[in-house]
Amino acid sequence: MADTQLLLGLSFVLFALGLVGVMVRRNALVMLMCMELMLNAVILALVTFSLETATLSGAVLVFLIFVVAAAEIAIAIPIVLQLSRQRSSLDVEGYDRLKG
């Protein structure tokens, strides 16, 4: 029981750090890394709940999340790099003119 609470506490701390990073930082790549940190915190919580309940449903969800995260990074990184080449900056405040 103590291990479960420790892992869930760690998951909460990681998620909070990622959320603070997304809200405070203005660099697009750092924001993407913070979002990945939040996603890893959710994965840790799912694995913890899966171990606690002795079911495989959490593990299946983890694999699904890994696939979605890989697709997100494969699409987001080239977009951010292309925008940084056009604007010569990774600051997200400079991208407000991209609104349609």
N, CA, C and O atoms as a GROMACS GRO file, in nm:
protein
  400
    1MET      N    1   0.082  -0.120   0.000
    1MET     CA    2   0.000   0.000   0.000
    1MET      C    3   0.086   0.125   0.000
    1MET      O    4   0.052   0.223  -0.066
    2ALA      N    5   0.197   0.123   0.073
    2ALA     CA    6   0.284   0.240   0.080
    2ALA      C    7   0.352   0.264  -0.055
    2ALA      O    8   0.374   0.379  -0.094
    3ASP      N    9   0.386   0.156  -0.126
    3ASP     CA   10   0.447   0.172  -0.258
    3ASP      C   11   0.349   0.237  -0.355
    3ASP      O   12   0.388   0.320  -0.437
    4THR      N   13   0.224   0.199  -0.346
    4THR     CA   14   0.123   0.257  -0.433
    4THR      C   15   0.110   0.407  -0.407
    4THR      O   16   0.104   0.486  -0.501
    5GLN      N   17   0.105   0.444  -0.282
    5GLN     CA   18   0.093   0.587  -0.250
    5GLN      C   19   0.217   0.663  -0.292
    5GLN      O   20   0.206   0.777  -0.337
    6LEU      N   21   0.334   0.602  -0.279
    6LEU     CA   22   0.458   0.666  -0.320
    6LEU      C   23   0.460   0.688  -0.472
    6LEU      O   24   0.497   0.796  -0.519
    7LEU      N   25   0.420   0.587  -0.547
    7LEU     CA   26   0.418   0.599  -0.693
    7LEU      C   27   0.314   0.700  -0.740
    7LEU      O   28   0.338   0.776  -0.833
    8LEU      N   29   0.198   0.700  -0.675
    8LEU     CA   30   0.096   0.799  -0.713
    8LEU      C   31   0.139   0.940  -0.675
    8LEU      O   32   0.110   1.035  -0.747
    9GLY      N   33   0.208   0.954  -0.563
    9GLY     CA   34   0.261   1.084  -0.526
    9GLY      C   35   0.365   1.133  -0.626
    9GLY      O   36   0.366   1.250  -0.663
   10LEU      N   37   0.453   1.042  -0.668
   10LEU     CA   38   0.552   1.076  -0.769
   10LEU      C   39   0.485   1.114  -0.901
   10LEU      O   40   0.527   1.208  -0.969
   11SER      N   41   0.381   1.042  -0.936
   11SER     CA   42   0.306   1.073  -1.057
   11SER      C   43   0.244   1.212  -1.048
   11SER      O   44   0.247   1.288  -1.145
   12PHE      N   45   0.188   1.245  -0.933
   12PHE     CA   46   0.128   1.377  -0.914
   12PHE      C   47   0.234   1.487  -0.925
   12PHE      O   48   0.210   1.591  -0.986
   13VAL      N   49   0.351   1.464  -0.865
   13VAL     CA   50   0.458   1.564  -0.869
   13VAL      C   51   0.508   1.584  -1.012
   13VAL      O   52   0.529   1.697  -1.055
   14LEU      N   53   0.526   1.475  -1.086
   14LEU     CA   54   0.569   1.487  -1.224
   14LEU      C   55   0.467   1.560  -1.309
   14LEU      O   56   0.503   1.644  -1.393
   15PHE      N   57   0.339   1.530  -1.288
   15PHE     CA   58   0.234   1.598  -1.364
   15PHE      C   59   0.232   1.747  -1.330
   15PHE      O   60   0.217   1.830  -1.419
   16ALA      N   61   0.246   1.779  -1.203
   16ALA     CA   62   0.246   1.920  -1.162
   16ALA      C   63   0.366   1.994  -1.220
   16ALA      O   64   0.351   2.108  -1.264
   17LEU      N   65   0.483   1.932  -1.221
   17LEU     CA   66   0.600   1.995  -1.281
   17LEU      C   67   0.580   2.020  -1.430
   17LEU      O   68   0.617   2.126  -1.481
   18GLY      N   69   0.522   1.923  -1.498
   18GLY     CA   70   0.494   1.941  -1.640
   18GLY      C   71   0.393   2.051  -1.665
   18GLY      O   72   0.407   2.129  -1.759
   19LEU      N   73   0.291   2.058  -1.581
   19LEU     CA   74   0.188   2.162  -1.596
   19LEU      C   75   0.247   2.300  -1.572
   19LEU      O   76   0.216   2.394  -1.645
   20VAL      N   77   0.330   2.312  -1.470
   20VAL     CA   78   0.395   2.441  -1.443
   20VAL      C   79   0.486   2.479  -1.560
   20VAL      O   80   0.491   2.595  -1.600
   21GLY      N   81   0.557   2.381  -1.614
   21GLY     CA   82   0.645   2.408  -1.728
   21GLY      C   83   0.569   2.455  -1.850
   21GLY      O   84   0.616   2.545  -1.921
   22VAL      N   85   0.453   2.397  -1.877
   22VAL     CA   86   0.372   2.440  -1.992
   22VAL      C   87   0.318   2.581  -1.970
   22VAL      O   88   0.311   2.660  -2.064
   23MET      N   89   0.279   2.610  -1.847
   23MET     CA   90   0.220   2.741  -1.821
   23MET      C   91   0.324   2.853  -1.812
   23MET      O   92   0.293   2.967  -1.847
   24VAL      N   93   0.445   2.823  -1.765
   24VAL     CA   94   0.545   2.927  -1.742
   24VAL      C   95   0.634   2.949  -1.863
   24VAL      O   96   0.661   3.064  -1.900
   25ARG      N   97   0.678   2.843  -1.926
   25ARG     CA   98   0.773   2.855  -2.036
   25ARG      C   99   0.705   2.901  -2.164
   25ARG      O  100   0.587   2.874  -2.185
   26ARG      N  101   0.780   2.971  -2.249
   26ARG     CA  102   0.729   3.019  -2.377
   26ARG      C  103   0.802   2.957  -2.494
   26ARG      O  104   0.768   2.985  -2.609
   27ASN      N  105   0.902   2.872  -2.468
   27ASN     CA  106   0.975   2.804  -2.573
   27ASN      C  107   0.894   2.683  -2.617
   27ASN      O  108   0.852   2.601  -2.534
   28ALA      N  109   0.872   2.670  -2.748
   28ALA     CA  110   0.784   2.565  -2.799
   28ALA      C  111   0.840   2.425  -2.770
   28ALA      O  112   0.764   2.335  -2.735
   29LEU      N  113   0.971   2.406  -2.785
   29LEU     CA  114   1.028   2.274  -2.759
   29LEU      C  115   1.021   2.238  -2.610
   29LEU      O  116   0.995   2.123  -2.575
   30VAL      N  117   1.045   2.334  -2.524
   30VAL     CA  118   1.035   2.308  -2.381
   30VAL      C  119   0.890   2.275  -2.344
   30VAL      O  120   0.866   2.189  -2.260
   31MET      N  121   0.796   2.343  -2.406
   31MET     CA  122   0.655   2.312  -2.380
   31MET      C  123   0.621   2.170  -2.423
   31MET      O  124   0.547   2.101  -2.354
   32LEU      N  125   0.674   2.126  -2.538
   32LEU     CA  126   0.651   1.989  -2.582
   32LEU      C  127   0.712   1.888  -2.484
   32LEU      O  128   0.651   1.786  -2.455
   33MET      N  129   0.831   1.918  -2.434
   33MET     CA  130   0.894   1.828  -2.337
   33MET      C  131   0.812   1.822  -2.208
   33MET      O  132   0.801   1.716  -2.146
   34CYS      N  133   0.757   1.935  -2.166
   34CYS     CA  134   0.675   1.936  -2.044
   34CYS      C  135   0.545   1.858  -2.065
   34CYS      O  136   0.497   1.791  -1.973
   35MET      N  137   0.489   1.865  -2.186
   35MET     CA  138   0.370   1.785  -2.216
   35MET      C  139   0.403   1.636  -2.212
   35MET      O  140   0.321   1.555  -2.168
   36GLU      N  141   0.521   1.600  -2.260
   36GLU     CA  142   0.563   1.460  -2.253
   36GLU      C  143   0.583   1.416  -2.108
   36GLU      O  144   0.554   1.302  -2.072
   37LEU      N  145   0.634   1.507  -2.024
   37LEU     CA  146   0.648   1.476  -1.882
   37LEU      C  147   0.512   1.450  -1.819
   37LEU      O  148   0.497   1.358  -1.738
   38MET      N  149   0.413   1.531  -1.854
   38MET     CA  150   0.277   1.510  -1.803
   38MET      C  151   0.222   1.376  -1.851
   38MET      O  152   0.156   1.305  -1.775
   39LEU      N  153   0.249   1.342  -1.977
   39LEU     CA  154   0.202   1.215  -2.031
   39LEU      C  155   0.268   1.098  -1.960
   39LEU      O  156   0.202   0.997  -1.933
   40ASN      N  157   0.396   1.109  -1.929
   40ASN     CA  158   0.464   1.003  -1.855
   40ASN      C  159   0.411   0.990  -1.713
   40ASN      O  160   0.408   0.880  -1.658
   41ALA      N  161   0.369   1.101  -1.653
   41ALA     CA  162   0.309   1.094  -1.520
   41ALA      C  163   0.178   1.017  -1.524
   41ALA      O  164   0.148   0.939  -1.434
   42VAL      N  165   0.099   1.039  -1.628
   42VAL     CA  166  -0.027   0.965  -1.643
   42VAL      C  167   0.002   0.817  -1.665
   42VAL      O  168  -0.068   0.731  -1.611
   43ILE      N  169   0.105   0.787  -1.743
   43ILE     CA  170   0.142   0.647  -1.766
   43ILE      C  171   0.184   0.580  -1.636
   43ILE      O  172   0.147   0.466  -1.609
   44LEU      N  173   0.261   0.651  -1.554
   44LEU     CA  174   0.302   0.597  -1.424
   44LEU      C  175   0.180   0.568  -1.336
   44LEU      O  176   0.175   0.465  -1.268
   45ALA      N  177   0.083   0.658  -1.336
   45ALA     CA  178  -0.038   0.636  -1.257
   45ALA      C  179  -0.116   0.516  -1.310
   45ALA      O  180  -0.168   0.436  -1.231
   46LEU      N  181  -0.126   0.502  -1.442
   46LEU     CA  182  -0.197   0.388  -1.499
   46LEU      C  183  -0.129   0.256  -1.463
   46LEU      O  184  -0.196   0.158  -1.428
   47VAL      N  185   0.002   0.252  -1.470
   47VAL     CA  186   0.075   0.130  -1.435
   47VAL      C  187   0.057   0.099  -1.286
   47VAL      O  188   0.043  -0.017  -1.248
   48THR      N  189   0.058   0.203  -1.204
   48THR     CA  190   0.038   0.182  -1.060
   48THR      C  191  -0.099   0.123  -1.031
   48THR      O  192  -0.112   0.028  -0.955
   49PHE      N  193  -0.202   0.180  -1.094
   49PHE     CA  194  -0.337   0.128  -1.074
   49PHE      C  195  -0.350  -0.014  -1.131
   49PHE      O  196  -0.422  -0.097  -1.075
   50SER      N  197  -0.282  -0.040  -1.242
   50SER     CA  198  -0.285  -0.174  -1.301
   50SER      C  199  -0.220  -0.276  -1.209
   50SER      O  200  -0.271  -0.388  -1.194
   51LEU      N  201  -0.110  -0.238  -1.146
   51LEU     CA  202  -0.045  -0.330  -1.051
   51LEU      C  203  -0.130  -0.350  -0.926
   51LEU      O  204  -0.136  -0.460  -0.871
   52GLU      N  205  -0.195  -0.245  -0.882
   52GLU     CA  206  -0.277  -0.254  -0.760
   52GLU      C  207  -0.399  -0.343  -0.781
   52GLU      O  208  -0.437  -0.419  -0.692
   53THR      N  209  -0.461  -0.333  -0.898
   53THR     CA  210  -0.582  -0.412  -0.924
   53THR      C  211  -0.552  -0.547  -0.988
   53THR      O  212  -0.642  -0.630  -1.004
   54ALA      N  213  -0.426  -0.571  -1.026
   54ALA     CA  214  -0.384  -0.697  -1.087
   54ALA      C  215  -0.458  -0.726  -1.216
   54ALA      O  216  -0.496  -0.841  -1.243
   55THR      N  217  -0.480  -0.622  -1.296
   55THR     CA  218  -0.542  -0.639  -1.427
   55THR      C  219  -0.446  -0.590  -1.536
   55THR      O  220  -0.348  -0.521  -1.508
   56LEU      N  221  -0.475  -0.628  -1.657
   56LEU     CA  222  -0.392  -0.587  -1.769
   56LEU      C  223  -0.448  -0.467  -1.845
   56LEU      O  224  -0.386  -0.420  -1.940
   57SER      N  225  -0.562  -0.418  -1.804
   57SER     CA  226  -0.622  -0.307  -1.879
   57SER      C  227  -0.536  -0.181  -1.874
   57SER      O  228  -0.529  -0.107  -1.972
   58GLY      N  229  -0.471  -0.156  -1.762
   58GLY     CA  230  -0.381  -0.040  -1.752
   58GLY      C  231  -0.261  -0.054  -1.844
   58GLY      O  232  -0.219   0.044  -1.905
   59ALA      N  233  -0.207  -0.174  -1.853
   59ALA     CA  234  -0.092  -0.197  -1.940
   59ALA      C  235  -0.130  -0.180  -2.087
   59ALA      O  236  -0.050  -0.129  -2.167
   60VAL      N  237  -0.249  -0.222  -2.123
   60VAL     CA  238  -0.295  -0.204  -2.260
   60VAL      C  239  -0.311  -0.056  -2.291
   60VAL      O  240  -0.276  -0.011  -2.400
   61LEU      N  241  -0.364   0.020  -2.197
   61LEU     CA  242  -0.377   0.164  -2.216
   61LEU      C  243  -0.241   0.231  -2.229
   61LEU      O  244  -0.226   0.327  -2.304
   62VAL      N  245  -0.143   0.182  -2.157
   62VAL     CA  246  -0.008   0.238  -2.165
   62VAL      C  247   0.048   0.221  -2.306
   62VAL      O  248   0.106   0.314  -2.361
   63PHE      N  249   0.031   0.105  -2.365
   63PHE     CA  250   0.079   0.084  -2.501
   63PHE      C  251   0.006   0.174  -2.600
   63PHE      O  252   0.067   0.226  -2.693
   64LEU      N  253  -0.122   0.194  -2.580
   64LEU     CA  254  -0.199   0.284  -2.666
   64LEU      C  255  -0.148   0.428  -2.651
   64LEU      O  256  -0.136   0.500  -2.750
   65ILE      N  257  -0.119   0.468  -2.529
   65ILE     CA  258  -0.067   0.603  -2.505
   65ILE      C  259   0.071   0.619  -2.568
   65ILE      O  260   0.101   0.725  -2.622
   66PHE      N  261   0.155   0.516  -2.562
   66PHE     CA  262   0.286   0.524  -2.626
   66PHE      C  263   0.274   0.545  -2.776
   66PHE      O  264   0.350   0.622  -2.834
   67VAL      N  265   0.180   0.478  -2.839
   67VAL     CA  266   0.159   0.495  -2.983
   67VAL      C  267   0.113   0.637  -3.014
   67VAL      O  268   0.162   0.698  -3.109
   68VAL      N  269   0.020   0.689  -2.936
   68VAL     CA  270  -0.028   0.825  -2.959
   68VAL      C  271   0.083   0.927  -2.934
   68VAL      O  272   0.094   1.025  -3.007
   69ALA      N  273   0.165   0.905  -2.832
   69ALA     CA  274   0.275   0.997  -2.802
   69ALA      C  275   0.379   0.996  -2.913
   69ALA      O  276   0.433   1.100  -2.949
   70ALA      N  277   0.407   0.880  -2.968
   70ALA     CA  278   0.503   0.872  -3.078
   70ALA      C  279   0.450   0.945  -3.201
   70ALA      O  280   0.526   1.014  -3.270
   71ALA      N  281   0.322   0.930  -3.229
   71ALA     CA  282   0.263   1.001  -3.342
   71ALA      C  283   0.262   1.153  -3.317
   71ALA      O  284   0.286   1.231  -3.409
   72GLU      N  285   0.236   1.192  -3.195
   72GLU     CA  286   0.236   1.335  -3.161
   72GLU      C  287   0.374   1.396  -3.182
   72GLU      O  288   0.386   1.503  -3.241
   73ILE      N  289   0.476   1.330  -3.135
   73ILE     CA  290   0.612   1.381  -3.150
   73ILE      C  291   0.654   1.379  -3.297
   73ILE      O  292   0.721   1.471  -3.343
   74ALA      N  293   0.617   1.276  -3.369
   74ALA     CA  294   0.653   1.268  -3.510
   74ALA      C  295   0.590   1.380  -3.591
   74ALA      O  296   0.645   1.420  -3.694
   75ILE      N  297   0.477   1.432  -3.548
   75ILE     CA  298   0.410   1.540  -3.619
   75ILE      C  299   0.449   1.676  -3.561
   75ILE      O  300   0.469   1.770  -3.637
   76ALA      N  301   0.460   1.688  -3.431
   76ALA     CA  302   0.481   1.818  -3.367
   76ALA      C  303   0.623   1.871  -3.386
   76ALA      O  304   0.640   1.991  -3.410
   77ILE      N  305   0.723   1.788  -3.377
   77ILE     CA  306   0.861   1.835  -3.388
   77ILE      C  307   0.889   1.895  -3.526
   77ILE      O  308   0.946   2.004  -3.532
   78PRO      N  309   0.852   1.832  -3.636
   78PRO     CA  310   0.876   1.898  -3.766
   78PRO      C  311   0.800   2.030  -3.782
   78PRO      O  312   0.850   2.124  -3.844
   79ILE      N  313   0.679   2.036  -3.728
   79ILE     CA  314   0.603   2.161  -3.736
   79ILE      C  315   0.673   2.272  -3.659
   79ILE      O  316   0.686   2.384  -3.709
   80VAL      N  317   0.718   2.242  -3.539
   80VAL     CA  318   0.787   2.342  -3.457
   80VAL      C  319   0.918   2.384  -3.523
   80VAL      O  320   0.952   2.502  -3.523
   81LEU      N  321   0.992   2.289  -3.578
   81LEU     CA  322   1.117   2.324  -3.644
   81LEU      C  323   1.093   2.409  -3.769
   81LEU      O  324   1.171   2.501  -3.797
   82GLN      N  325   0.989   2.380  -3.842
   82GLN     CA  326   0.957   2.461  -3.960
   82GLN      C  327   0.918   2.603  -3.919
   82GLN      O  328   0.959   2.700  -3.982
   83LEU      N  329   0.840   2.615  -3.814
   83LEU     CA  330   0.801   2.748  -3.765
   83LEU      C  331   0.922   2.825  -3.713
   83LEU      O  332   0.932   2.946  -3.732
   84SER      N  333   1.013   2.754  -3.648
   84SER     CA  334   1.132   2.823  -3.596
   84SER      C  335   1.223   2.870  -3.709
   84SER      O  336   1.290   2.972  -3.696
   85ARG      N  337   1.225   2.798  -3.819
   85ARG     CA  338   1.303   2.845  -3.934
   85ARG      C  339   1.242   2.969  -3.997
   85ARG      O  340   1.313   3.059  -4.041
   86GLN      N  341   1.110   2.974  -4.002
   86GLN     CA  342   1.043   3.090  -4.062
   86GLN      C  343   1.055   3.213  -3.973
   86GLN      O  344   1.078   3.323  -4.023
   87ARG      N  345   1.039   3.198  -3.844
   87ARG     CA  346   1.036   3.311  -3.750
   87ARG      C  347   1.169   3.335  -3.681
   87ARG      O  348   1.185   3.437  -3.614
   88SER      N  349   1.265   3.245  -3.695
   88SER     CA  350   1.395   3.252  -3.627
   88SER      C  351   1.382   3.261  -3.476
   88SER      O  352   1.466   3.322  -3.409
   89SER      N  353   1.277   3.201  -3.422
   89SER     CA  354   1.254   3.201  -3.278
   89SER      C  355   1.164   3.084  -3.242
   89SER      O  356   1.080   3.042  -3.320
   90LEU      N  357   1.183   3.033  -3.121
   90LEU     CA  358   1.096   2.929  -3.070
   90LEU      C  359   0.994   2.983  -2.971
   90LEU      O  360   0.921   2.907  -2.909
   91ASP      N  361   0.989   3.115  -2.956
   91ASP     CA  362   0.896   3.178  -2.863
   91ASP      C  363   0.754   3.169  -2.920
   91ASP      O  364   0.729   3.213  -3.032
   92VAL      N  365   0.661   3.113  -2.841
   92VAL     CA  366   0.526   3.093  -2.891
   92VAL      C  367   0.446   3.223  -2.902
   92VAL      O  368   0.342   3.226  -2.969
   93GLU      N  369   0.493   3.328  -2.840
   93GLU     CA  370   0.423   3.458  -2.851
   93GLU      C  371   0.431   3.512  -2.993
   93GLU      O  372   0.343   3.586  -3.036
   94GLY      N  373   0.535   3.475  -3.066
   94GLY     CA  374   0.552   3.524  -3.203
   94GLY      C  375   0.464   3.453  -3.304
   94GLY      O  376   0.458   3.494  -3.420
   95TYR      N  377   0.395   3.349  -3.262
   95TYR     CA  378   0.313   3.272  -3.356
   95TYR      C  379   0.166   3.314  -3.353
   95TYR      O  380   0.083   3.245  -3.412
   96ASP      N  381   0.133   3.424  -3.288
   96ASP     CA  382  -0.007   3.465  -3.281
   96ASP      C  383  -0.059   3.514  -3.415
   96ASP      O  384  -0.180   3.521  -3.434
   97ARG      N  385   0.028   3.548  -3.507
   97ARG     CA  386  -0.017   3.593  -3.639
   97ARG      C  387  -0.056   3.476  -3.728
   97ARG      O  388  -0.104   3.498  -3.840
   98LEU      N  389  -0.039   3.355  -3.683
   98LEU     CA  390  -0.075   3.238  -3.762
   98LEU      C  391  -0.223   3.205  -3.753
   98LEU      O  392  -0.270   3.112  -3.819
   99LYS      N  393  -0.297   3.279  -3.671
   99LYS     CA  394  -0.440   3.252  -3.655
   99LYS      C  395  -0.512   3.284  -3.786
   99LYS      O  396  -0.478   3.380  -3.856
  100GLY      N  397  -0.611   3.201  -3.819
  100GLY     CA  398  -0.682   3.218  -3.946
  100GLY      C  399  -0.788   3.312  -3.935
  100GLY      O  400  -0.857   3.337  -4.034
   0.00000   0.00000   0.00000
